[in-house]
Amino acid sequence: DTLSRPGYIVVTEPAIEAAPASLSFTAEVGGANPAPQTLSIRNSGTGTLDWTATHGALWLALPPAGGTSTGLATDVTVSVDIAGLAAGDYADAITISDPNAANSPTDVTVTLALTEPVVVPNPVLVGRLDTPGSAQDVHVVGNLAFVADGSRGLQIIDVTTPSSPAIVGSLDTLGTAYEVHVEGAYAYVADGNAIAIVDVSSPASPFLAGSLDLAGNVLDVHVDGSHAYLAAGFSGGLQIVDVSSPSSPTLAGSLGVSASAFGVYAVGGYAYVAAYSGGLVVVDVSTPSSPTEVGRVATAAANGVYVVGSYAYVADDAAGL
């Protein structure tokens, strides 16, 4: 309806406003129903909105929905029931109506993505190989497994046939190999009180390209770009080494973490240090010469850390993950 006055028109119709404009649900076949979501409906026009909400799909559920609004919103709980549904993509719409509203009917799209559950089979041992030392860590690239083998340095193992792994190359490093990270043609080894950089471009003939003595007992190494980040126990903390020239690595910076640094993962300008009783320490390493602690979260006894996306996964000793 409209009311005419000299020079202008005043709209006196109610109008439907629904937020959000669409709802999306995800679930696994045989799993729990996804959490309900809220749809807010109000009158964004004038007068009184006298609305009803309907839908067609049997898997979509909402209470008998209807109400009035002169401007205040009504929240409607929308849920889905996945019982009996096969995996696939489903879609329906909630239709909100008032014959007197300017924009009636208004549809809110509802989608449901139902996936098959991920089945993780029971692990089965398919092959093994006794290394000459004490295997501490492994990094797999393609068909090669690079093993930090304690007092026997670096072992390079062909795993093309998983049931018959075979050593194809090895190098006794100068210290005790605790951890290894492979990047390009080089294996970076946390080697006691040093970092050892091994050229593995020819896996059968690895050779020491460079090394650097460091403070503390180096327990873990992670390479990001032109820098290697090392967890060096209590006395060494976080050590940052410029490895842009593998034959001449240099110390770029370091930072104590007030506890024993056991593990490290570097990505996106930050180093995440598993600092045992000191928990997980987040260090800004955008300027490697001036690393700065920017965050810390308490854990039981952080031994190791791996970062994916916006989450850090911490191996927390007896407390688990």
N, C-alpha and C positions, 0 to 999 in steps of 0.2 A: 504494500500500500504506500501511497505517497500523499503528502500534504503540500499543496501549491501555495506559495506566497509570492508577492511581487519580486521578480528578479532572481529567484532561486527555487529549488525543489528539495524538500526534506524527505529522506527515505525513512519509512517507519516499519520496514520489514525486518523480522529476525533473520539471522544468518548462522549457519552451522560452522563451527570451528572444531576440528578434531586433531589432537596431537598425541603421538606422532602420526605422520601421514601413512606410515606402513609399519608392520610388525614382522619380525623374522624370528623363527624358532629353529633350533637344531637339536637332534637327538640321535641315539643309536638304537637299532632294532633290538628289542629285548631289554633295553635299559629303562631308566626312570624317565618319566615325563619331564620335559624341560620346565624351568621355573615360569610361573605365570608372569604376564606383563600387564601394565596399566595403560588404558586408553582414556584420555581426558576429553570431555565433550562440553562445550559451552556456547552461549549465544554471543556472537561478535557483532550483531546488529542491534536493532532497537526492539522494543516490545518484549514479548515473551516467546521463547522457543519451546515448543511442545514436541519433543523428539522421541523416536523409537529407533532401536538398532536391531537388525536382523542379519542372519548369515545362512549359508546353505550346507557347508561341509559337516559331516557327522563328527570328524575329528576335532573340530573347532568348538570350543565351549565358552559361553559367557552367560551370566545370570540373565533372567528376563529383564531386558534393558529398555528403559524408557525414563523420561523425566522432563522437568521444565527448567529453564534457565533464563534469567534476565541479565546474565553477565558472569555469574559464578560458575566454575567448572564442576562437573560431576565425574568422578573417577570410576571406570568400569574395569573389572578384572577380566582379562582375556587369557584363556589357557587352552592347551591342546592335549588330546588323549591319543597316544600312539599305539595303543593295544590293537593287535590284529593288522597293523599296517606293514606293508613290505617296504624295503628300501626304495627311495626315490624322492623326487621333488614334488611337493604339493602346494596348491595355491587356492585361496578363497578370498572373499571380501566381506567386510562388515559394512552393511549399508545403513546409513543414518538418514532418517527422513523426518520431514515436517512439511506438510503440504503448503504451509504459509511462509516457509523460509525461501529466501531468494535463491539459494544454491542447493535446494533439495532435489534429488537425493545426493549425498556425498558418500563416496566409498573410501574405506581404509583397507589397503591390500594386506593380506596375511599370508606369509609363506612358511613352509615347513620343509627343512632338508633332513631326510632320514637316511642314515648311512648304516652299512653293515658294521658290526663290531670288529675291531682289530683283534685277530686271534694270534696270540704269541705262543708258538709251539714250545714244548719243553726242550731246553738245550741238550744237545747230544755231542759228546766229544768225538770229533772226526779225525783228529790228528794231533801229534805232539812231537816235540823235539827237545831233548836235553841240551841246553847251552853249556859251554865250558865254565861259565862263571855262575853268578846268582842274578837271574833276570829280575830287574827292578821296574822296567817301564817298556812300553812298545808304542811305536807310531807306524801305521800302515799307509803306504802310498802305492796305489796300483797293486801289483803282484809281489811287492816287497814289504817285509816287516823289518823295521829297524828296532833293535832291542838294546836298551841300556843294560849291560850285563855285569854290573858291579865291578869287581877287580879285573875283569877281562874285557873291559871297554865296550866297544860297539860291535854288535853282531848283525849282519845283514842276511836275511833269510828269505828265500824264494818260496812263496806260498801259492804259486800258480795252481798246484794240486794240493788242496788243503789237507788231504789224508797223508801226504808225503812231503812235509816241509823240509827244506835243505839249506844249510848255510852256504852262501855263495861268496861271502867276503867278511872280513873282520879287521878290526884295528884295536890294539891295546892303547887306550888313552893314558895320559900321564897320572890320572887319579882314579877315583872310584866313580863309575858312571851310574848316576841315580836316575836321571830322566833324559829323554831325547825328544827333540822337535825337528821335523824335517820340513824344509822350505826350499823349493827349487832343487838346485844341485848340491845343497849342503845339509848336513845333519848337525844340529846344535846340541851339544851334550853338557848337562849339568854334571861336572866332573870333580867332585870333592871341593877343593878350594879354587876352582877355576871353571871357565867355560872353554870347551874344546870345540872347534869348528872343523868338521870333517868334510872333505870333498867326496861326494858319493856319486859323481857323474858317471863313473865306471864302478858299478857295485862290486865287481870282483876285485877291484884294486883301490879301496878307499885310502885316502891319505890325509894327514893332519894339515889343514890349510892355515890355521892360526889358532892361538889360544891367548887367554888373559887370566892372570891370577886375580882373585877377588877376595874381599873381606868376607869372613864367615864361611860356613859350610853350605855350598850351593846344592840345594835339594830339588829345585824345579826350574824349568826354562820354558818360555813361550816367546815366539818371534812374531812381531807385527811390523810390517814395513822394513825399515832399515835399522830397527833396534831389537835387541834381545832383552827380555825382562826376566830377571832371575830372583827366585826366593832363596835367600842365603841365611837361613836360621836366625838366631837371636842377634848375634853380633853384626851380621851383614844386612839384615832387613831386605829391602828391595834394592837390587842393583840393576842399573840400566846401562847397556853396552851398545855402542854404535858399531854395527856390523856391516855398514855399507861397503867396507873393504874387508872381506873375510880374512885376508892374510894379515891384517893389522887392526884388530878390534881395539876400541878404546872405551874407557869408562866415561859415560856421558853424564850420569847423575846417580844419586842414591838417596834412600830415605829410610830411617829407622821406623819401625812400626810398633815399638813398645812391647813386643812379644816375639816369639819365634816364627819367622816366615817359612811355611812349609810348602805352599803352592802358590802359583800365579797364573793369571790369564789376562792378556792385554787385547783390547779392541776399542776402536772409536775414540782414541785419546784418553782412555782410562785403563789403569791396571788394577785388577781385583786380586788382593792378596789374602790367602788363607793363612791367618796369623795365630793358629792354635788357640791358646787361651785369650788372645786378643780379638778373636772373632774374624769376621770378614771386613777387610779394610779397603776402601775405594780411594784410589789415588789418581789425581789429575796429572797425566804425563804428556799433555799437549806441548809443554816445553820440557823436554827430557832432562835438561840441565837443572831444572827447578821443580821436581815432582812435589805435589802438595796433597796432603790428605784432605778429602772433601766429604768423607762419610765413613761410618763404621756401624756394624750391627753385631750384637753379641750372639755368639754361638757357644756350644759346649767346648769343642776342641777342633777347630777347623784345620783339616789336614790337606785338603785339595779343593779346587774350584774349577768349574767349567761354565762359560757364559753363552747363552743362546738368546738372541733377541733382548727382551727387557728383564730376563731372569738370570740369576746366578745360582748354580746348583753346587752346594757345598758338601763335601765329604766330611762328616762331623764326628769322626772317631766312633766311640761307643754309642753316641746319640744317633748314628745313622746318617740319613740324607737331610 
